[in-house]
Amino acid sequence: MLEIGKTIVSLDVVEEHFLCDLFKCKGACCVEGDSGAPLTQEEAVKLDEIYPIVEPYMTEEGKAVVASQGTSVVDSDDDVVTPLVNNRECAFTFKDEHGIVKCAIEKAFLEGKVDFRKPVSCHLFPVRITEYERFDAVNYQELRICKPARECGAGQKLPLYQFLKEPLIRKYGKDWYEQLAFAAEQKPWEK
């Protein structure tokens, strides 16, 4: 484990390789799971605000779920999350011309229609953050659906923390990321 500021970072975050291979996984991370994407309170409010702009990018099923449940729900663990279509895929999804499930929020962002890319929990996937009173635990969640990403990352020799540079900076800032990168290069745990 690495201690950086008020975070404890699993060594897997710097040692594992990862690069999404969407043509193989087809965006399974937006479909698989037992709950919607975790949201902060601020993100839940933001989704409410931008929903009219994001809605045209969504599937009819996703729109129907949001119409009946809202842009966020509380799951069985009392966490605020995105609603799901048929208890599977996130309501804020669509399929592209290749059959890959993608994020409607991110599509609106990339087209310059909104200033919110997507929930930070999605942006950080497959890293999961557990917030405790005195620190955040930053852990890699190894899932079967991401086997193609592990293989692709290993082939490209791309460490997970480098693949997630933008969302890690979004969450913790540039200085934090630079400390993580320095530790990853120095590997003090191997000495």
C-alpha positions as CSV (number, residue, x, y, z in Angstrom):
1,M,0.0,0.0,0.0
2,L,1.1,3.6,-0.7
3,E,0.1,6.5,1.5
4,I,-0.4,9.7,-0.5
5,G,-2.0,12.6,1.4
6,K,-5.2,11.3,2.8
7,T,-5.3,8.2,0.6
8,I,-4.2,4.7,0.9
9,V,-3.5,3.3,-2.5
10,S,-3.4,-0.4,-3.3
11,L,-0.2,-1.5,-5.1
12,D,-2.3,-3.1,-7.7
13,V,-3.2,0.4,-9.0
14,V,0.5,1.0,-9.9
15,E,1.5,-2.6,-10.8
16,E,-1.4,-3.9,-12.9
17,H,-1.7,-3.1,-16.6
18,F,-5.0,-2.0,-18.1
19,L,-6.3,-0.5,-21.4
20,C,-10.0,-0.8,-22.3
21,D,-10.6,-2.9,-25.3
22,L,-14.2,-1.9,-26.1
23,F,-14.4,-4.0,-29.2
24,K,-14.0,-7.1,-27.0
25,C,-15.9,-6.2,-23.8
26,K,-18.6,-4.1,-25.6
27,G,-18.8,-1.7,-22.6
28,A,-19.8,-4.4,-20.1
29,C,-18.9,-2.2,-17.2
30,C,-22.0,-0.1,-18.0
31,V,-24.2,-3.3,-17.9
32,E,-22.8,-5.7,-15.3
33,G,-23.0,-5.2,-11.6
34,D,-25.5,-5.3,-8.8
35,S,-26.2,-1.6,-8.6
36,G,-26.0,1.6,-10.6
37,A,-23.0,3.9,-10.8
38,P,-22.2,5.5,-7.4
39,L,-22.9,9.2,-7.3
40,T,-21.8,12.0,-5.0
41,Q,-24.6,14.3,-3.8
42,E,-23.2,17.0,-6.1
43,E,-23.3,14.6,-9.1
44,A,-26.9,13.6,-8.4
45,V,-27.9,17.3,-8.5
46,K,-25.8,17.9,-11.7
47,L,-27.5,14.9,-13.4
48,D,-30.9,16.5,-12.6
49,E,-29.7,19.8,-14.1
50,I,-28.3,18.4,-17.3
51,Y,-30.8,15.6,-17.9
52,P,-32.8,17.5,-20.6
53,I,-29.6,17.8,-22.6
54,V,-28.5,14.2,-22.1
55,E,-31.9,12.6,-22.7
56,P,-31.8,12.6,-26.5
57,Y,-28.7,10.4,-26.4
58,M,-30.3,7.7,-24.3
59,T,-32.3,4.6,-25.2
60,E,-36.1,4.7,-24.9
61,E,-35.8,2.2,-22.0
62,G,-33.4,4.4,-20.2
63,K,-35.6,7.4,-20.6
64,A,-38.6,5.4,-19.3
65,V,-36.6,4.4,-16.2
66,V,-35.6,8.0,-15.5
67,A,-39.2,9.1,-16.0
68,S,-40.4,6.7,-13.4
69,Q,-37.5,6.7,-10.9
70,G,-35.6,10.0,-11.4
71,T,-32.0,10.6,-12.4
72,S,-30.7,9.0,-9.3
73,V,-31.9,6.4,-6.8
74,V,-30.9,5.0,-3.4
75,D,-29.8,1.4,-3.6
76,S,-30.1,-1.4,-1.1
77,D,-26.8,-0.2,0.6
78,D,-28.2,3.3,1.0
79,D,-25.9,4.6,-1.7
80,V,-27.0,7.2,-4.2
81,V,-26.6,5.6,-7.7
82,T,-27.8,5.9,-11.3
83,P,-31.0,4.0,-12.0
84,L,-30.8,0.7,-14.0
85,V,-32.8,-0.7,-16.9
86,N,-34.2,-4.1,-15.9
87,N,-31.7,-4.2,-13.0
88,R,-28.8,-4.4,-15.4
89,E,-27.5,-1.6,-17.5
90,C,-27.2,2.0,-16.4
91,A,-30.1,4.1,-17.6
92,F,-27.7,6.7,-19.1
93,T,-26.4,4.4,-21.9
94,F,-26.8,3.9,-25.6
95,K,-25.2,1.5,-28.1
96,D,-23.0,2.8,-30.9
97,E,-22.8,1.6,-34.4
98,H,-20.5,-1.3,-33.3
99,G,-22.9,-2.5,-30.6
100,I,-20.7,-1.0,-27.8
101,V,-22.5,0.3,-24.8
102,K,-21.4,3.8,-24.1
103,C,-22.3,6.7,-21.8
104,A,-24.9,9.2,-23.0
105,I,-23.6,11.8,-20.4
106,E,-20.1,11.5,-21.8
107,K,-21.3,11.7,-25.4
108,A,-23.1,15.0,-24.6
109,F,-19.9,16.2,-22.8
110,L,-17.6,15.2,-25.8
111,E,-20.0,17.1,-28.1
112,G,-19.6,20.2,-25.9
113,K,-23.3,20.2,-24.8
114,V,-22.6,19.8,-21.0
115,D,-19.6,20.6,-18.7
116,F,-19.9,17.3,-16.8
117,R,-18.1,14.3,-18.3
118,K,-19.7,11.5,-16.3
119,P,-19.8,10.3,-12.6
120,V,-16.3,10.2,-11.3
121,S,-16.9,6.5,-10.2
122,C,-17.4,5.6,-13.8
123,H,-14.4,7.7,-15.0
124,L,-12.2,5.9,-12.4
125,F,-13.4,2.4,-13.2
126,P,-12.0,-0.2,-12.5
127,V,-10.6,1.7,-9.5
128,R,-13.0,1.9,-6.6
129,I,-12.7,4.4,-3.8
130,T,-14.0,3.8,-0.3
131,E,-14.2,7.0,1.7
132,Y,-13.5,6.6,5.4
133,E,-13.5,9.3,8.1
134,R,-9.7,9.8,8.0
135,F,-8.7,8.5,4.6
136,D,-9.8,7.2,1.2
137,A,-8.9,3.6,0.2
138,V,-8.0,3.5,-3.5
139,N,-8.3,0.0,-4.8
140,Y,-8.3,-1.9,-8.1
141,Q,-11.4,-4.0,-8.6
142,E,-10.4,-6.9,-10.8
143,L,-13.4,-8.2,-12.7
144,R,-13.9,-11.0,-15.2
145,I,-15.4,-8.6,-17.7
146,C,-12.2,-6.6,-17.9
147,K,-9.9,-9.5,-18.9
148,P,-9.6,-8.0,-22.4
149,A,-8.4,-4.7,-20.9
150,R,-5.8,-6.5,-18.7
151,E,-4.5,-8.3,-21.8
152,C,-4.5,-5.1,-23.9
153,G,-2.8,-3.1,-21.1
154,A,-0.2,-5.8,-20.7
155,G,0.5,-5.9,-24.4
156,Q,0.9,-2.1,-24.4
157,K,2.8,-2.1,-21.1
158,L,0.4,0.5,-19.8
159,P,0.0,0.6,-16.0
160,L,-3.5,1.1,-14.6
161,Y,-2.6,4.4,-12.9
162,Q,-1.4,5.8,-16.2
163,F,-4.5,4.7,-18.0
164,L,-6.5,6.5,-15.3
165,K,-4.4,9.6,-15.2
166,E,-7.2,12.0,-16.1
167,P,-9.8,10.7,-13.7
168,L,-7.3,10.3,-10.9
169,I,-6.3,14.0,-11.4
170,R,-10.0,14.9,-11.5
171,K,-10.5,13.2,-8.2
172,Y,-7.3,14.1,-6.2
173,G,-5.4,16.8,-8.2
174,K,-2.2,17.0,-10.2
175,D,0.1,17.1,-7.2
176,W,-1.4,13.9,-5.8
177,Y,-1.1,12.1,-9.2
178,E,2.6,13.2,-9.5
179,Q,3.3,11.7,-6.1
180,L,1.7,8.5,-7.2
181,A,3.6,8.4,-10.5
182,F,6.9,9.1,-8.6
183,A,6.2,6.3,-6.2
184,A,5.3,4.0,-9.1
185,E,8.6,4.7,-10.8
186,Q,10.7,4.4,-7.6
187,K,9.0,1.3,-6.3
188,P,10.0,1.8,-2.7
189,W,8.1,-1.4,-1.7
190,E,10.6,-3.5,-3.6
191,K,13.6,-2.2,-1.7
